[in-house]
Amino acid sequence: MSQMSIQPKDLVSEISEPFFWPLSIYIKKSGLNGIEDYLSSDKRLVKMFCTQLIFIYLHGITAVLGFLIIAYSIMK
């Protein structure tokens, strides 16, 4: 990092420049967070993994509920 000729914030701005509007803001924000906290990408990965696990759990609950509703409607 000390041998770079450009400042890290300027580098993040230039890297995010070619992307379209919503993605460029996301990349710039992630890059600026990465400058301050080197583990920010790992933290984001863990959050996304936990969110995925929660949705898988909710999917299982709704599937069981759906099967119960189907079974109840067949029995009637």
Jmol script that loads the backbone (N, CA, C; Angstrom):
load data "model"
ATOM      1  N   MET A   1       0.827  -1.194   0.000  1.00  0.00           N
ATOM      2  CA  MET A   1       0.000   0.000   0.000  1.00  0.00           C
ATOM      3  C   MET A   1       0.872   1.260   0.000  1.00  0.00           C
ATOM      4  N   SER A   2       2.012   1.212   0.670  1.00  0.00           N
ATOM      5  CA  SER A   2       2.835   2.417   0.761  1.00  0.00           C
ATOM      6  C   SER A   2       3.506   2.750  -0.572  1.00  0.00           C
ATOM      7  N   GLN A   3       3.624   1.792  -1.489  1.00  0.00           N
ATOM      8  CA  GLN A   3       4.281   2.036  -2.767  1.00  0.00           C
ATOM      9  C   GLN A   3       3.314   2.449  -3.874  1.00  0.00           C
ATOM     10  N   MET A   4       2.036   2.574  -3.537  1.00  0.00           N
ATOM     11  CA  MET A   4       1.057   2.984  -4.544  1.00  0.00           C
ATOM     12  C   MET A   4       1.232   4.453  -4.872  1.00  0.00           C
ATOM     13  N   SER A   5       1.081   4.796  -6.146  1.00  0.00           N
ATOM     14  CA  SER A   5       1.214   6.192  -6.562  1.00  0.00           C
ATOM     15  C   SER A   5      -0.117   6.937  -6.485  1.00  0.00           C
ATOM     16  N   ILE A   6      -1.217   6.217  -6.262  1.00  0.00           N
ATOM     17  CA  ILE A   6      -2.538   6.833  -6.191  1.00  0.00           C
ATOM     18  C   ILE A   6      -3.115   6.551  -4.804  1.00  0.00           C
ATOM     19  N   GLN A   7      -3.898   7.474  -4.313  1.00  0.00           N
ATOM     20  CA  GLN A   7      -4.522   7.297  -3.009  1.00  0.00           C
ATOM     21  C   GLN A   7      -5.590   6.202  -3.098  1.00  0.00           C
ATOM     22  N   PRO A   8      -5.765   5.413  -2.038  1.00  0.00           N
ATOM     23  CA  PRO A   8      -6.762   4.330  -2.082  1.00  0.00           C
ATOM     24  C   PRO A   8      -8.175   4.819  -2.378  1.00  0.00           C
ATOM     25  N   LYS A   9      -8.567   5.973  -1.851  1.00  0.00           N
ATOM     26  CA  LYS A   9      -9.919   6.491  -2.112  1.00  0.00           C
ATOM     27  C   LYS A   9     -10.091   6.853  -3.581  1.00  0.00           C
ATOM     28  N   ASP A  10      -9.042   7.410  -4.193  1.00  0.00           N
ATOM     29  CA  ASP A  10      -9.108   7.723  -5.624  1.00  0.00           C
ATOM     30  C   ASP A  10      -9.164   6.448  -6.467  1.00  0.00           C
ATOM     31  N   LEU A  11      -8.444   5.419  -6.027  1.00  0.00           N
ATOM     32  CA  LEU A  11      -8.456   4.145  -6.734  1.00  0.00           C
ATOM     33  C   LEU A  11      -9.856   3.522  -6.699  1.00  0.00           C
ATOM     34  N   VAL A  12     -10.497   3.575  -5.547  1.00  0.00           N
ATOM     35  CA  VAL A  12     -11.856   3.040  -5.422  1.00  0.00           C
ATOM     36  C   VAL A  12     -12.807   3.804  -6.337  1.00  0.00           C
ATOM     37  N   SER A  13     -12.681   5.127  -6.385  1.00  0.00           N
ATOM     38  CA  SER A  13     -13.543   5.931  -7.250  1.00  0.00           C
ATOM     39  C   SER A  13     -13.343   5.580  -8.722  1.00  0.00           C
ATOM     40  N   GLU A  14     -12.086   5.390  -9.120  1.00  0.00           N
ATOM     41  CA  GLU A  14     -11.815   5.070 -10.524  1.00  0.00           C
ATOM     42  C   GLU A  14     -12.257   3.654 -10.890  1.00  0.00           C
ATOM     43  N   ILE A  15     -12.155   2.728  -9.951  1.00  0.00           N
ATOM     44  CA  ILE A  15     -12.591   1.354 -10.233  1.00  0.00           C
ATOM     45  C   ILE A  15     -14.107   1.293 -10.373  1.00  0.00           C
ATOM     46  N   SER A  16     -14.823   2.048  -9.557  1.00  0.00           N
ATOM     47  CA  SER A  16     -16.291   1.992  -9.592  1.00  0.00           C
ATOM     48  C   SER A  16     -16.887   2.830 -10.714  1.00  0.00           C
ATOM     49  N   GLU A  17     -16.095   3.674 -11.350  1.00  0.00           N
ATOM     50  CA  GLU A  17     -16.588   4.587 -12.386  1.00  0.00           C
ATOM     51  C   GLU A  17     -17.243   3.912 -13.592  1.00  0.00           C
ATOM     52  N   PRO A  18     -16.688   2.830 -14.172  1.00  0.00           N
ATOM     53  CA  PRO A  18     -17.283   2.277 -15.393  1.00  0.00           C
ATOM     54  C   PRO A  18     -18.612   1.550 -15.197  1.00  0.00           C
ATOM     55  N   PHE A  19     -18.988   1.251 -13.973  1.00  0.00           N
ATOM     56  CA  PHE A  19     -20.220   0.507 -13.736  1.00  0.00           C
ATOM     57  C   PHE A  19     -21.426   1.437 -13.765  1.00  0.00           C
ATOM     58  N   PHE A  20     -22.594   0.866 -14.067  1.00  0.00           N
ATOM     59  CA  PHE A  20     -23.820   1.655 -14.081  1.00  0.00           C
ATOM     60  C   PHE A  20     -24.209   2.075 -12.678  1.00  0.00           C
ATOM     61  N   TRP A  21     -25.187   2.963 -12.569  1.00  0.00           N
ATOM     62  CA  TRP A  21     -25.510   3.668 -11.342  1.00  0.00           C
ATOM     63  C   TRP A  21     -25.679   2.803 -10.089  1.00  0.00           C
ATOM     64  N   PRO A  22     -26.584   1.860 -10.008  1.00  0.00           N
ATOM     65  CA  PRO A  22     -26.732   1.209  -8.697  1.00  0.00           C
ATOM     66  C   PRO A  22     -25.501   0.395  -8.308  1.00  0.00           C
ATOM     67  N   LEU A  23     -24.877  -0.245  -9.287  1.00  0.00           N
ATOM     68  CA  LEU A  23     -23.718  -1.077  -8.995  1.00  0.00           C
ATOM     69  C   LEU A  23     -22.490  -0.231  -8.653  1.00  0.00           C
ATOM     70  N   SER A  24     -22.336   0.910  -9.294  1.00  0.00           N
ATOM     71  CA  SER A  24     -21.165   1.756  -9.018  1.00  0.00           C
ATOM     72  C   SER A  24     -21.193   2.291  -7.588  1.00  0.00           C
ATOM     73  N   ILE A  25     -22.370   2.650  -7.103  1.00  0.00           N
ATOM     74  CA  ILE A  25     -22.475   3.139  -5.719  1.00  0.00           C
ATOM     75  C   ILE A  25     -22.156   2.013  -4.746  1.00  0.00           C
ATOM     76  N   TYR A  26     -22.651   0.813  -5.029  1.00  0.00           N
ATOM     77  CA  TYR A  26     -22.389  -0.337  -4.158  1.00  0.00           C
ATOM     78  C   TYR A  26     -20.898  -0.669  -4.130  1.00  0.00           C
ATOM     79  N   ILE A  27     -20.243  -0.659  -5.281  1.00  0.00           N
ATOM     80  CA  ILE A  27     -18.818  -0.966  -5.353  1.00  0.00           C
ATOM     81  C   ILE A  27     -18.002   0.110  -4.644  1.00  0.00           C
ATOM     82  N   LYS A  28     -18.367   1.357  -4.835  1.00  0.00           N
ATOM     83  CA  LYS A  28     -17.645   2.449  -4.184  1.00  0.00           C
ATOM     84  C   LYS A  28     -17.789   2.365  -2.670  1.00  0.00           C
ATOM     85  N   LYS A  29     -19.002   2.105  -2.201  1.00  0.00           N
ATOM     86  CA  LYS A  29     -19.248   1.984  -0.762  1.00  0.00           C
ATOM     87  C   LYS A  29     -18.473   0.808  -0.176  1.00  0.00           C
ATOM     88  N   SER A  30     -18.467  -0.327  -0.882  1.00  0.00           N
ATOM     89  CA  SER A  30     -17.734  -1.494  -0.414  1.00  0.00           C
ATOM     90  C   SER A  30     -16.231  -1.241  -0.396  1.00  0.00           C
ATOM     91  N   GLY A  31     -15.751  -0.553  -1.398  1.00  0.00           N
ATOM     92  CA  GLY A  31     -14.325  -0.234  -1.453  1.00  0.00           C
ATOM     93  C   GLY A  31     -13.892   0.695  -0.334  1.00  0.00           C
ATOM     94  N   LEU A  32     -14.710   1.700  -0.047  1.00  0.00           N
ATOM     95  CA  LEU A  32     -14.371   2.620   1.036  1.00  0.00           C
ATOM     96  C   LEU A  32     -14.433   1.919   2.394  1.00  0.00           C
ATOM     97  N   ASN A  33     -15.387   0.987   2.562  1.00  0.00           N
ATOM     98  CA  ASN A  33     -15.429   0.200   3.794  1.00  0.00           C
ATOM     99  C   ASN A  33     -14.207  -0.710   3.897  1.00  0.00           C
ATOM    100  N   GLY A  34     -13.759  -1.241   2.773  1.00  0.00           N
ATOM    101  CA  GLY A  34     -12.591  -2.116   2.751  1.00  0.00           C
ATOM    102  C   GLY A  34     -11.303  -1.402   3.082  1.00  0.00           C
ATOM    103  N   ILE A  35     -11.243  -0.114   2.794  1.00  0.00           N
ATOM    104  CA  ILE A  35     -10.047   0.656   3.145  1.00  0.00           C
ATOM    105  C   ILE A  35      -9.932   0.787   4.655  1.00  0.00           C
ATOM    106  N   GLU A  36     -11.052   1.020   5.317  1.00  0.00           N
ATOM    107  CA  GLU A  36     -11.038   1.211   6.764  1.00  0.00           C
ATOM    108  C   GLU A  36     -11.006  -0.107   7.523  1.00  0.00           C
ATOM    109  N   ASP A  37     -11.729  -1.113   7.031  1.00  0.00           N
ATOM    110  CA  ASP A  37     -11.835  -2.404   7.714  1.00  0.00           C
ATOM    111  C   ASP A  37     -11.523  -3.507   6.708  1.00  0.00           C
ATOM    112  N   TYR A  38     -10.379  -4.149   6.867  1.00  0.00           N
ATOM    113  CA  TYR A  38      -9.952  -5.160   5.904  1.00  0.00           C
ATOM    114  C   TYR A  38     -10.813  -6.415   5.951  1.00  0.00           C
ATOM    115  N   LEU A  39     -11.571  -6.605   7.007  1.00  0.00           N
ATOM    116  CA  LEU A  39     -12.424  -7.787   7.124  1.00  0.00           C
ATOM    117  C   LEU A  39     -13.864  -7.520   6.708  1.00  0.00           C
ATOM    118  N   SER A  40     -14.143  -6.356   6.127  1.00  0.00           N
ATOM    119  CA  SER A  40     -15.531  -6.012   5.788  1.00  0.00           C
ATOM    120  C   SER A  40     -16.132  -6.974   4.771  1.00  0.00           C
ATOM    121  N   SER A  41     -15.353  -7.442   3.807  1.00  0.00           N
ATOM    122  CA  SER A  41     -15.898  -8.386   2.822  1.00  0.00           C
ATOM    123  C   SER A  41     -16.215  -9.730   3.468  1.00  0.00           C
ATOM    124  N   ASP A  42     -15.374 -10.164   4.413  1.00  0.00           N
ATOM    125  CA  ASP A  42     -15.657 -11.421   5.119  1.00  0.00           C
ATOM    126  C   ASP A  42     -16.890 -11.291   5.997  1.00  0.00           C
ATOM    127  N   LYS A  43     -17.050 -10.151   6.634  1.00  0.00           N
ATOM    128  CA  LYS A  43     -18.231  -9.913   7.465  1.00  0.00           C
ATOM    129  C   LYS A  43     -19.495  -9.916   6.609  1.00  0.00           C
ATOM    130  N   ARG A  44     -19.430  -9.315   5.430  1.00  0.00           N
ATOM    131  CA  ARG A  44     -20.573  -9.292   4.527  1.00  0.00           C
ATOM    132  C   ARG A  44     -20.910 -10.705   4.055  1.00  0.00           C
ATOM    133  N   LEU A  45     -19.885 -11.522   3.791  1.00  0.00           N
ATOM    134  CA  LEU A  45     -20.110 -12.901   3.373  1.00  0.00           C
ATOM    135  C   LEU A  45     -20.817 -13.693   4.468  1.00  0.00           C
ATOM    136  N   VAL A  46     -20.409 -13.512   5.723  1.00  0.00           N
ATOM    137  CA  VAL A  46     -21.041 -14.224   6.835  1.00  0.00           C
ATOM    138  C   VAL A  46     -22.489 -13.776   6.988  1.00  0.00           C
ATOM    139  N   LYS A  47     -22.750 -12.467   6.852  1.00  0.00           N
ATOM    140  CA  LYS A  47     -24.132 -11.969   6.939  1.00  0.00           C
ATOM    141  C   LYS A  47     -24.997 -12.557   5.836  1.00  0.00           C
ATOM    142  N   MET A  48     -24.470 -12.617   4.612  1.00  0.00           N
ATOM    143  CA  MET A  48     -25.238 -13.173   3.507  1.00  0.00           C
ATOM    144  C   MET A  48     -25.483 -14.661   3.694  1.00  0.00           C
ATOM    145  N   PHE A  49     -24.497 -15.373   4.237  1.00  0.00           N
ATOM    146  CA  PHE A  49     -24.661 -16.802   4.502  1.00  0.00           C
ATOM    147  C   PHE A  49     -25.730 -17.038   5.558  1.00  0.00           C
ATOM    148  N   CYS A  50     -25.711 -16.240   6.627  1.00  0.00           N
ATOM    149  CA  CYS A  50     -26.726 -16.374   7.676  1.00  0.00           C
ATOM    150  C   CYS A  50     -28.113 -16.030   7.139  1.00  0.00           C
ATOM    151  N   THR A  51     -28.204 -15.018   6.291  1.00  0.00           N
ATOM    152  CA  THR A  51     -29.488 -14.660   5.682  1.00  0.00           C
ATOM    153  C   THR A  51     -30.003 -15.809   4.817  1.00  0.00           C
ATOM    154  N   GLN A  52     -29.101 -16.432   4.073  1.00  0.00           N
ATOM    155  CA  GLN A  52     -29.496 -17.571   3.246  1.00  0.00           C
ATOM    156  C   GLN A  52     -29.992 -18.722   4.105  1.00  0.00           C
ATOM    157  N   LEU A  53     -29.334 -18.983   5.232  1.00  0.00           N
ATOM    158  CA  LEU A  53     -29.786 -20.046   6.129  1.00  0.00           C
ATOM    159  C   LEU A  53     -31.169 -19.750   6.706  1.00  0.00           C
ATOM    160  N   ILE A  54     -31.418 -18.489   7.040  1.00  0.00           N
ATOM    161  CA  ILE A  54     -32.729 -18.105   7.564  1.00  0.00           C
ATOM    162  C   ILE A  54     -33.807 -18.345   6.510  1.00  0.00           C
ATOM    163  N   PHE A  55     -33.537 -17.951   5.260  1.00  0.00           N
ATOM    164  CA  PHE A  55     -34.529 -18.158   4.201  1.00  0.00           C
ATOM    165  C   PHE A  55     -34.746 -19.641   3.900  1.00  0.00           C
ATOM    166  N   ILE A  56     -33.698 -20.454   4.007  1.00  0.00           N
ATOM    167  CA  ILE A  56     -33.867 -21.897   3.822  1.00  0.00           C
ATOM    168  C   ILE A  56     -34.763 -22.455   4.920  1.00  0.00           C
ATOM    169  N   TYR A  57     -34.563 -22.010   6.152  1.00  0.00           N
ATOM    170  CA  TYR A  57     -35.387 -22.449   7.275  1.00  0.00           C
ATOM    171  C   TYR A  57     -36.850 -22.025   7.068  1.00  0.00           C
ATOM    172  N   LEU A  58     -37.050 -20.769   6.646  1.00  0.00           N
ATOM    173  CA  LEU A  58     -38.416 -20.300   6.386  1.00  0.00           C
ATOM    174  C   LEU A  58     -39.065 -21.060   5.234  1.00  0.00           C
ATOM    175  N   HIS A  59     -38.279 -21.410   4.237  1.00  0.00           N
ATOM    176  CA  HIS A  59     -38.797 -22.183   3.110  1.00  0.00           C
ATOM    177  C   HIS A  59     -39.267 -23.543   3.589  1.00  0.00           C
ATOM    178  N   GLY A  60     -38.513 -24.170   4.465  1.00  0.00           N
ATOM    179  CA  GLY A  60     -38.916 -25.461   5.012  1.00  0.00           C
ATOM    180  C   GLY A  60     -40.214 -25.370   5.803  1.00  0.00           C
ATOM    181  N   ILE A  61     -40.341 -24.319   6.601  1.00  0.00           N
ATOM    182  CA  ILE A  61     -41.564 -24.128   7.385  1.00  0.00           C
ATOM    183  C   ILE A  61     -42.769 -23.942   6.476  1.00  0.00           C
ATOM    184  N   THR A  62     -42.626 -23.110   5.454  1.00  0.00           N
ATOM    185  CA  THR A  62     -43.760 -22.885   4.547  1.00  0.00           C
ATOM    186  C   THR A  62     -44.080 -24.131   3.731  1.00  0.00           C
ATOM    187  N   ALA A  63     -43.071 -24.941   3.410  1.00  0.00           N
ATOM    188  CA  ALA A  63     -43.322 -26.186   2.674  1.00  0.00           C
ATOM    189  C   ALA A  63     -44.129 -27.158   3.539  1.00  0.00           C
ATOM    190  N   VAL A  64     -43.747 -27.277   4.806  1.00  0.00           N
ATOM    191  CA  VAL A  64     -44.500 -28.155   5.709  1.00  0.00           C
ATOM    192  C   VAL A  64     -45.919 -27.634   5.873  1.00  0.00           C
ATOM    193  N   LEU A  65     -46.067 -26.338   6.011  1.00  0.00           N
ATOM    194  CA  LEU A  65     -47.397 -25.739   6.130  1.00  0.00           C
ATOM    195  C   LEU A  65     -48.227 -26.014   4.869  1.00  0.00           C
ATOM    196  N   GLY A  66     -47.604 -25.914   3.714  1.00  0.00           N
ATOM    197  CA  GLY A  66     -48.306 -26.208   2.460  1.00  0.00           C
ATOM    198  C   GLY A  66     -48.750 -27.649   2.378  1.00  0.00           C
ATOM    199  N   PHE A  67     -47.875 -28.573   2.775  1.00  0.00           N
ATOM    200  CA  PHE A  67     -48.262 -29.985   2.784  1.00  0.00           C
ATOM    201  C   PHE A  67     -49.400 -30.254   3.757  1.00  0.00           C
ATOM    202  N   LEU A  68     -49.383 -29.597   4.906  1.00  0.00           N
ATOM    203  CA  LEU A  68     -50.478 -29.767   5.859  1.00  0.00           C
ATOM    204  C   LEU A  68     -51.799 -29.248   5.292  1.00  0.00           C
ATOM    205  N   ILE A  69     -51.741 -28.144   4.593  1.00  0.00           N
ATOM    206  CA  ILE A  69     -52.961 -27.596   3.987  1.00  0.00           C
ATOM    207  C   ILE A  69     -53.471 -28.521   2.891  1.00  0.00           C
ATOM    208  N   ILE A  70     -52.573 -29.067   2.086  1.00  0.00           N
ATOM    209  CA  ILE A  70     -52.982 -30.007   1.039  1.00  0.00           C
ATOM    210  C   ILE A  70     -53.590 -31.270   1.674  1.00  0.00           C
ATOM    211  N   ALA A  71     -52.951 -31.791   2.704  1.00  0.00           N
ATOM    212  CA  ALA A  71     -53.471 -32.988   3.370  1.00  0.00           C
ATOM    213  C   ALA A  71     -54.828 -32.723   3.993  1.00  0.00           C
ATOM    214  N   TYR A  72     -55.000 -31.571   4.591  1.00  0.00           N
ATOM    215  CA  TYR A  72     -56.284 -31.212   5.192  1.00  0.00           C
ATOM    216  C   TYR A  72     -57.374 -31.091   4.131  1.00  0.00           C
ATOM    217  N   SER A  73     -57.025 -30.496   2.990  1.00  0.00           N
ATOM    218  CA  SER A  73     -58.037 -30.340   1.936  1.00  0.00           C
ATOM    219  C   SER A  73     -58.392 -31.686   1.296  1.00  0.00           C
ATOM    220  N   ILE A  74     -57.465 -32.638   1.236  1.00  0.00           N
ATOM    221  CA  ILE A  74     -57.755 -33.960   0.699  1.00  0.00           C
ATOM    222  C   ILE A  74     -58.670 -34.726   1.656  1.00  0.00           C
ATOM    223  N   MET A  75     -58.434 -34.562   2.953  1.00  0.00           N
ATOM    224  CA  MET A  75     -59.224 -35.294   3.943  1.00  0.00           C
ATOM    225  C   MET A  75     -60.661 -34.795   4.016  1.00  0.00           C
ATOM    226  N   LYS A  76     -60.918 -33.566   3.639  1.00  0.00           N
ATOM    227  CA  LYS A  76     -62.278 -33.018   3.710  1.00  0.00           C
ATOM    228  C   LYS A  76     -63.097 -33.433   2.554  1.00  0.00           C
TER     229      LYS A  76
END
end "model"
wireframe off; spacefill off
backbone 0.3
color backbone group
